[in-house]
Amino acid sequence: MRIATETVERKIAIGGIGYESIKEIARACDSWVGHVDAMIWGDGKFDFYPGEKDYSEDGWLDFAEKRYRDKVEFVGYQYAGDQVTKRQRYLDIAGKLKCDFLIAVDTEEYLDPQWQDFDGFYSKLIKMSEVLDDRMFFQWVYIPSSKLWAKQGNQFPSNKWLKSGKIHKDPGSMRFCCNSHFKWCAKRTTDEQIYRQEIKPSNGRSDHKTLLFDPVQVIDGVRVRMDRTLRTKEQIKKSTEWAFLNQHAENSREFYTRSDARGVPPPPGFESWEAFAKAPHTFDKKTGRRIEISL
């Protein structure tokens, strides 16, 4: 199925990542069936997640493929490592599938039954994408109470609709950047270029454009709710520990790249910031302080 608007067809995919997600995947995907052309899902453990196995043992990815492969073009993949690289895979695969748009979906999410106007949603998306040069668009996401959705370090207010950058236009030509899972740019753009642009003043020019694909417009009609009620207490505990360490890891990698772009010398004993970033290390579970690991 392709979304046709004014005789011009667009190929739409949803994409996401998971780990031991057997209880959540059907709830996350079922409402999209009949409204998207492809589903792309990646399995694998994140860096710093306190688990022994790199890949899920509950069979959620195989379950999803069997459930949806006759309804959509389904692609599953495996990657164990950092979140940014794991998410980048679904953008790259969407490009290989020649998708015009990819909508990011998380396993704890599901579509609000009262907000499933797909015709209106896609009509607005196509029209906005034709008029504007925007590469990212917001979607409305409802943040429930912390009892339903353990925030794991997030500072989002509870019981409120918030805008979330989920809709990627021409996903195959963009990448996650600046060591962040919520920043995007063109594949040809480097992090160093982005940081140097930030350092260089715009001199008040109104035509000064950022290299980042910052979402501005909200595409309404299909809205998202989420909770973590299908996860075990052990899963929530492990995810909370991971979220804390991952935040420090992402912030640290961004600091290393910024320092390199600004010409700051790397720490003593290292030839470059890249070498320092790749040196074996972890982060203290209480303070987030970097701890070197001796091999």
FIMAR-520102 format. One record per residue: x, y, z of N, C-alpha, C in turn. Coordinates in steps of 0.1 Angstrom, whole numbers, padded with zeros to 4 digits, always signed. Layout:
XYZXYZXYZ
...
This chain:
+0008-0012+0000+0000+0000+0000+0009+0012+0000
+0005+0022-0008+0012+0035-0009+0002+0046-0006
+0006+0056+0001-0003+0067+0003-0003+0076-0009
-0015+0078-0015-0016+0086-0027-0023+0099-0024
-0016+0110-0027-0022+0124-0025-0020+0131-0037
-0032+0135-0043-0032+0143-0056-0024+0135-0066
-0026+0122-0067-0020+0113-0077-0005+0111-0075
+0001+0116-0065+0015+0114-0062+0016+0105-0051
+0023+0093-0053+0024+0083-0042+0036+0086-0033
+0035+0082-0021+0045+0083-0011+0046+0070-0004
+0058+0065-0002+0061+0053+0006+0064+0056+0020
+0056+0051+0029+0057+0054+0044+0061+0042+0051
+0070+0043+0061+0075+0033+0070+0074+0037+0084
+0072+0028+0093+0075+0030+0107+0088+0023+0111
+0095+0028+0120+0108+0022+0124+0111+0024+0139
+0117+0014+0145+0120+0015+0159+0130+0004+0163
+0133+0004+0176+0142-0005+0182+0136-0011+0195
+0141-0023+0199+0136-0029+0211+0146-0039+0217
+0142-0044+0228+0150-0054+0235+0141-0062+0245
+0140-0075+0243+0130-0082+0251+0117-0076+0251
+0111-0074+0240+0099-0065+0238+0087-0074+0234
+0086-0086+0237+0076-0095+0232+0062-0090+0237
+0061-0085+0249+0048-0080+0254+0043-0067+0248
+0052-0060+0242+0048-0046+0237+0046-0045+0222
+0053-0054+0215+0054-0051+0200+0041-0051+0193
+0032-0060+0196+0019-0060+0190+0011-0048+0192
+0011-0043+0205+0004-0031+0209+0009-0019+0201
+0023-0019+0199+0029-0008+0193+0026-0007+0178
+0024-0019+0172+0024-0019+0157+0010-0021+0151
+0001-0028+0158-0012-0033+0152-0020-0022+0145
-0020-0010+0152-0029+0001+0147-0023+0007+0134
-0010+0005+0131-0004+0010+0119-0007+0001+0107
-0011-0011+0109-0014-0020+0098-0024-0015+0089
-0022-0015+0076-0031-0009+0067-0029+0006+0064
-0020+0012+0071-0017+0026+0070-0002+0029+0067
+0006+0019+0066+0020+0021+0063+0024+0010+0053
+0035+0013+0046+0040+0003+0036+0050-0006+0041
+0058-0002+0052+0069-0010+0057+0070-0008+0072
+0076-0018+0078+0080-0017+0092+0095-0022+0093
+0102-0014+0101+0117-0017+0102+0119-0017+0117
+0124-0028+0122+0126-0030+0137+0140-0036+0140
+0147-0030+0149+0160-0035+0153+0161-0040+0167
+0167-0051+0169+0169-0057+0182+0183-0057+0187
+0186-0055+0200+0199-0055+0205+0200-0047+0218
+0210-0051+0226+0212-0045+0239+0220-0032+0237
+0216-0022+0244+0224-0009+0244+0236-0011+0253
+0246-0003+0249+0258-0001+0258+0253+0004+0271
+0260-0001+0282+0257+0002+0296+0244-0004+0301
+0236-0011+0293+0224-0018+0298+0229-0030+0306
+0224-0032+0318+0229-0043+0327+0222-0056+0323
+0226-0061+0312+0221-0075+0307+0233-0083+0302
+0232-0096+0302+0243-0104+0298+0243-0107+0283
+0231-0108+0277+0229-0112+0263+0229-0099+0254
+0236-0100+0243+0236-0089+0233+0222-0088+0226
+0215-0099+0224+0203-0099+0217+0192-0106+0225
+0180-0102+0222+0168-0107+0230+0167-0122+0228
+0162-0128+0239+0159-0143+0239+0144-0146+0239
+0136-0135+0239+0121-0138+0240+0115-0139+0226
+0123-0137+0215+0118-0140+0202+0108-0129+0196
+0109-0117+0202+0100-0106+0198+0101-0102+0183
+0114-0102+0178+0116-0098+0164+0110-0108+0155
+0112-0121+0157+0107-0131+0149+0091-0131+0149
+0086-0129+0161+0072-0128+0163+0066-0117+0154
+0073-0105+0155+0068-0093+0147+0069-0096+0132
+0080-0103+0127+0081-0106+0113+0069-0115+0109
+0067-0125+0116+0056-0135+0113+0042-0128+0113
+0040-0119+0122+0027-0112+0124+0025-0102+0113
+0035-0096+0107+0033-0084+0098+0038-0086+0084
+0046-0097+0082+0053-0098+0069+0043-0100+0057
+0031-0105+0059+0021-0106+0049+0013-0093+0047
+0015-0083+0056+0007-0071+0056+0015-0059+0051
+0028-0059+0054+0037-0048+0050+0051-0054+0046
+0059-0046+0041+0073-0049+0038+0080-0049+0052
+0085-0060+0057+0090-0060+0070+0105-0063+0069
+0113-0055+0077+0128-0057+0077+0132-0057+0092
+0138-0067+0097+0144-0068+0110+0159-0068+0110
+0165-0063+0120+0180-0063+0120+0184-0064+0135
+0197-0067+0137+0203-0068+0150+0215-0059+0151
+0216-0052+0162+0227-0044+0165+0228-0042+0181
+0239-0045+0186+0241-0043+0201+0252-0032+0202
+0249-0021+0209+0258-0010+0210+0252+0002+0214
+0257+0013+0209+0251+0026+0213+0238+0029+0206
+0229+0037+0213+0216+0040+0208+0216+0047+0195
+0225+0057+0193+0225+0065+0181+0227+0056+0169
+0237+0047+0170+0240+0038+0158+0229+0028+0156
+0223+0023+0167+0212+0014+0165+0200+0020+0158
+0197+0033+0162+0186+0040+0155+0190+0043+0141
+0202+0047+0138+0206+0050+0125+0203+0039+0115
+0204+0027+0119+0202+0016+0110+0188+0016+0104
+0177+0020+0112+0164+0020+0105+0163+0032+0095
+0170+0043+0097+0170+0053+0087+0177+0048+0074
+0188+0041+0076+0195+0036+0064+0187+0026+0056
+0181+0017+0064+0172+0007+0057+0161+0013+0050
+0155+0023+0056+0144+0031+0050+0148+0037+0037
+0161+0041+0036+0166+0047+0024+0167+0036+0013
+0172+0024+0017+0173+0013+0008+0160+0008+0003
+0150+0010+0011+0136+0006+0007+0129+0017-0001
+0136+0028-0003+0131+0040-0011+0119+0045-0004
+0119+0047+0009+0108+0053+0017+0109+0068+0016
+0098+0074+0014+0097+0089+0014+0097+0094+0028
+0090+0087+0037+0089+0091+0051+0091+0079+0060
+0097+0081+0072+0098+0072+0082+0093+0078+0095
+0084+0071+0102+0078+0076+0115+0084+0067+0126
+0091+0073+0135+0098+0066+0146+0087+0061+0156
+0088+0049+0160+0079+0043+0170+0087+0036+0181
+0084+0038+0193+0090+0031+0204+0081+0020+0209
+0087+0009+0215+0079-0002+0218+0069+0000+0229
+0071+0010+0238+0062+0013+0249+0050+0022+0244
+0050+0025+0231+0040+0034+0226+0028+0026+0219
+0017+0033+0217+0006+0028+0210-0002+0040+0205
-0010+0038+0195-0018+0049+0189-0030+0052+0197
-0033+0064+0200-0045+0068+0207-0057+0064+0199
-0066+0056+0205-0078+0052+0197-0087+0064+0192
-0086+0075+0199-0094+0087+0196-0087+0096+0185
-0075+0092+0182-0067+0101+0173-0061+0092+0162
-0069+0087+0153-0064+0078+0142-0070+0083+0129
-0070+0096+0126-0074+0101+0113-0062+0101+0104
-0060+0089+0098-0048+0087+0089-0050+0096+0076
-0062+0097+0071-0063+0105+0059-0059+0119+0061
-0064+0125+0072-0060+0139+0075-0046+0140+0079
-0040+0130+0086-0026+0130+0090-0017+0130+0078
-0019+0121+0069-0011+0120+0057-0013+0132+0048
-0025+0137+0047-0028+0148+0038-0020+0161+0043
-0020+0163+0056-0012+0174+0062+0003+0172+0060
+0007+0160+0062+0022+0157+0060+0026+0159+0046
+0019+0154+0036+0023+0156+0022+0023+0171+0018
+0013+0178+0022+0012+0192+0019+0023+0200+0025
+0025+0198+0038+0036+0205+0045+0049+0202+0039
+0052+0189+0035+0065+0186+0030+0067+0191+0016
+0056+0194+0009+0057+0200-0005+0060+0215-0004
+0054+0222+0006+0055+0236+0007+0068+0240+0014
+0072+0232+0024+0084+0236+0033+0096+0227+0029
+0107+0232+0033+0120+0224+0031+0123+0216+0044
+0114+0216+0054+0116+0209+0066+0119+0194+0064
+0128+0188+0071+0131+0174+0070+0126+0166+0082
+0123+0173+0093+0117+0166+0105+0104+0173+0108
+0094+0165+0113+0082+0170+0118+0078+0164+0131
+0071+0172+0139+0066+0168+0152+0054+0159+0151
+0052+0151+0161+0039+0144+0163+0035+0146+0178
+0022+0146+0181+0018+0148+0195+0019+0134+0202
+0026+0135+0214+0027+0123+0223+0022+0127+0237
+0014+0118+0242+0009+0121+0256+0018+0115+0266
+0023+0123+0276+0031+0119+0287+0022+0116+0299
+0021+0103+0303+0012+0100+0314+0019+0103+0327
+0013+0098+0338+0020+0100+0351+0032+0091+0352
+0041+0094+0362+0053+0086+0364+0049+0072+0368
+0037+0070+0374+0033+0057+0378+0031+0048+0366
+0026+0053+0355+0024+0046+0343+0037+0045+0334
+0044+0056+0334+0056+0057+0326+0068+0062+0334
+0076+0053+0339+0088+0057+0347+0097+0066+0338
+0099+0078+0343+0106+0088+0335+0121+0086+0333
+0127+0078+0342+0141+0074+0340+0150+0086+0336
+0148+0097+0344+0157+0109+0341+0151+0119+0333
+0141+0116+0325+0134+0126+0317+0127+0137+0326
+0127+0149+0321+0121+0160+0329+0107+0164+0323
+0101+0155+0315+0088+0159+0309+0077+0160+0319
+0068+0170+0318+0057+0171+0327+0047+0160+0325
+0040+0156+0335+0031+0145+0334+0017+0149+0329
+0010+0140+0324-0004+0142+0320-0006+0154+0310
+0002+0154+0300+0002+0165+0290+0007+0160+0277
+0000+0166+0266+0005+0164+0253+0017+0172+0250
+0028+0166+0244+0040+0172+0241+0044+0169+0226
+0051+0178+0220+0056+0176+0207+0068+0167+0207
+0069+0158+0198+0081+0149+0197+0085+0148+0182
+0098+0150+0179+0103+0149+0166+0103+0134+0161
+0093+0130+0154+0092+0116+0150+0092+0113+0135
+0088+0123+0128+0086+0121+0113+0097+0125+0105
+0104+0116+0098+0116+0119+0090+0112+0119+0075
+0115+0130+0069+0113+0131+0054+0126+0127+0047
+0125+0118+0037+0137+0113+0030+0147+0107+0040
+0143+0097+0048+0151+0092+0059+0165+0087+0055
+0166+0082+0043+0178+0076+0038+0190+0085+0036
+0187+0098+0036+0197+0108+0033+0200+0116+0046
+0195+0112+0058+0198+0119+0070+0204+0110+0080
+0210+0116+0090+0216+0108+0101+0214+0115+0115
+0215+0106+0125+0215+0112+0139+0229+0118+0140
+0230+0129+0147+0242+0136+0148+0245+0141+0162
+0257+0146+0164+0262+0152+0176+0260+0143+0188
+0262+0130+0185+0261+0119+0195+0248+0120+0203
+0237+0124+0196+0224+0125+0203+0214+0118+0195
+0204+0112+0202+0193+0105+0196+0182+0114+0193
+0183+0127+0195+0172+0136+0191+0178+0148+0183
+0189+0146+0176+0194+0156+0166+0197+0149+0153
+0194+0157+0142+0195+0151+0129+0201+0161+0119
+0208+0156+0109+0214+0164+0099+0215+0156+0086
+0220+0162+0075+0223+0155+0063+0234+0146+0065
+0235+0135+0058+0245+0125+0059+0259+0131+0056
+0259+0141+0047+0272+0147+0042+0277+0157+0052
+0269+0161+0062+0273+0171+0072+0280+0164+0083
+0291+0169+0088+0298+0164+0099+0295+0171+0112
+0297+0164+0123+0295+0170+0136+0304+0183+0138
+0316+0181+0133+0325+0193+0134+0320+0205+0127
+0314+0203+0115+0308+0215+0108+0297+0221+0116
+0289+0213+0122+0278+0218+0131+0283+0226+0142
+0293+0221+0149+0299+0228+0161+0306+0241+0157
+0313+0240+0145+0320+0252+0141+0310+0263+0137
+0298+0259+0131+0288+0269+0128+0282+0275+0140
+0281+0267+0151+0276+0273+0164+0286+0283+0169
+0299+0280+0168+0310+0289+0173+0310+0302+0165
+0308+0301+0152+0309+0313+0143+0296+0321+0144
+0296+0333+0148+0284+0341+0149+0277+0344+0136
+0264+0345+0137+0256+0347+0125+0255+0361+0122
+0260+0370+0130+0260+0385+0128+0246+0390+0126
+0237+0384+0132+0223+0388+0132+0216+0386+0118
+0222+0379+0109+0215+0376+0096+0203+0369+0098
+0192+0373+0091+0179+0366+0092+0179+0353+0084
+0189+0352+0074+0189+0341+0065+0199+0330+0071
+0204+0332+0083+0213+0322+0089+0206+0309+0091
+0210+0299+0085+0204+0286+0087+0213+0276+0094
+0207+0268+0103+0214+0258+0110+0215+0246+0101
+0226+0238+0103+0228+0226+0096+0219+0214+0102
+0214+0217+0114+0205+0207+0120+0191+0207+0114
+0185+0195+0114+0171+0194+0109+0162+0195+0121
+0160+0207+0125+0151+0210+0137+0136+0209+0133
+0128+0201+0139+0114+0201+0136+0107+0214+0141
+0098+0219+0133+0090+0231+0137+0075+0228+0137
+0071+0222+0126+0056+0219+0124+0052+0206+0130
+0039+0207+0135+0033+0195+0141+0023+0189+0131
+0024+0176+0128+0014+0170+0119+0004+0163+0128
-0008+0168+0128-0018+0162+0137-0028+0153+0130
-0035+0146+0138-0045+0136+0132-0043+0122+0137
-0030+0118+0139-0027+0106+0145-0018+0109+0157
-0022+0106+0169-0015+0109+0181-0010+0096+0188
+0000+0098+0197+0006+0086+0203+0004+0087+0219
+0001+0076+0225+0002+0075+0239+0013+0064+0243
+0016+0064+0255+0026+0054+0259+0026+0051+0274
+0030+0040+0278+0032+0036+0292+0042+0024+0292
+0046+0021+0304+0055+0010+0306+0049-0001+0315
+0036-0002+0314+0029-0011+0323+0031-0026+0319
+0036-0028+0306+0038-0042+0302+0052-0047+0305
+0060-0038+0311+0074-0042+0314+0074-0047+0329
+0083-0056+0332+0085-0061+0345+0092-0050+0354
+0091-0052+0367+0099-0043+0376+0114-0044+0373
+0118-0056+0370+0133-0057+0367+0137-0050+0355
+0128-0050+0344+0131-0043+0332+0132-0028+0334
+0123-0023+0342+0122-0009+0345+0134-0005+0353
+0138-0013+0363+0150-0010+0371+0163-0009+0362
+0164-0019+0353+0176-0020+0345+0176-0008+0335
+0164-0004+0330+0163+0007+0320+0166+0020+0327
+0162+0021+0339+0165+0034+0347+0180+0035+0349
+0187+0024+0352+0201+0024+0354+0208+0028+0341
+0203+0021+0330+0209+0024+0317+0207+0039+0313
+0195+0044+0315+0192+0058+0311+0202+0068+0317
+0205+0066+0330+0214+0075+0337+0228+0074+0331
+0233+0062+0329+0246+0060+0323+0247+0065+0309
+0236+0062+0301+0236+0066+0287+0236+0081+0286
+0229+0088+0294+0229+0103+0294+0243+0109+0295
+0250+0103+0305+0264+0108+0307+0273+0104+0295
+0270+0092+0289+0278+0088+0278+0276+0097+0266
+0263+0100+0263+0260+0109+0252+0266+0123+0254
+0264+0128+0266+0269+0141+0269+0284+0142+0268
+0291+0131+0272+0306+0130+0272+0310+0130+0257
+0304+0122+0249+0308+0121+0235+0306+0135+0228
+0295+0141+0231+0293+0155+0225+0304+0164+0230
+0308+0164+0242+0318+0173+0248+0331+0170+0241
+0335+0157+0238+0347+0154+0231+0347+0160+0217
+0336+0159+0210+0336+0164+0196+0336+0179+0196
+0329+0185+0205+0330+0200+0206+0344+0205+0209
+0350+0198+0218+0364+0202+0222+0373+0201+0210
+0372+0190+0203+0380+0188+0191+0378+0199+0181
+0365+0202+0178+0362+0213+0169+0367+0226+0173
+0369+0229+0186+0373+0241+0191+0389+0242+0192
+0395+0231+0189+0410+0230+0190+0415+0228+0204
+0407+0223+0213+0411+0220+0226+0420+0207+0226
+0432+0207+0232+0440+0195+0232+0433+0184+0239
+0435+0171+0234+0430+0160+0241+0436+0158+0255
+0430+0149+0263+0436+0147+0277+0450+0141+0275
+0458+0143+0285+0472+0138+0285+0472+0123+0283
+0481+0118+0274+0483+0104+0271+0475+0100+0259
+0467+0109+0253+0459+0105+0241+0463+0114+0230
+0464+0108+0218+0468+0115+0206+0456+0123+0200
+0444+0119+0204+0432+0127+0198+0420+0125+0207
+0410+0133+0206+0398+0131+0213+0391+0118+0209
+0392+0115+0197+0386+0102+0192+0392+0090+0199
+0405+0090+0201+0412+0079+0209+0407+0079+0223
+0405+0091+0229+0400+0092+0243+0386+0086+0243
+0378+0090+0234+0364+0085+0233+0363+0070+0232
+0372+0064+0225+0372+0049+0222+0379+0042+0233
+0386+0048+0242+0393+0041+0253+0383+0034+0262
+0386+0022+0266+0377+0015+0275+0373+0023+0288
+0360+0025+0290+0356+0032+0302+0341+0029+0305
+0337+0033+0316+0323+0033+0320+0320+0045+0328
+0308+0046+0335+0305+0057+0343+0299+0053+0356
+0303+0061+0366+0298+0057+0380+0283+0058+0381
+0277+0047+0387+0263+0046+0387+0256+0057+0396
+0263+0063+0404+0257+0074+0413+0260+0088+0408
+0273+0090+0404+0277+0104+0401+0278+0106+0386
+0279+0095+0378+0280+0097+0363+0294+0100+0359
+0304+0100+0369+0318+0103+0365+0324+0092+0357
+0332+0096+0347+0338+0086+0338+0348+0079+0346
+0349+0065+0344+0358+0057+0351+0366+0049+0340
+0379+0050+0340+0387+0043+0330+0387+0028+0333
+0388+0019+0323+0389+0005+0325+0402+0000+0320
+0410-0006+0328+0423-0011+0324+0421-0025+0319
+0427-0028+0307+0426-0041+0301+0438-0049+0304
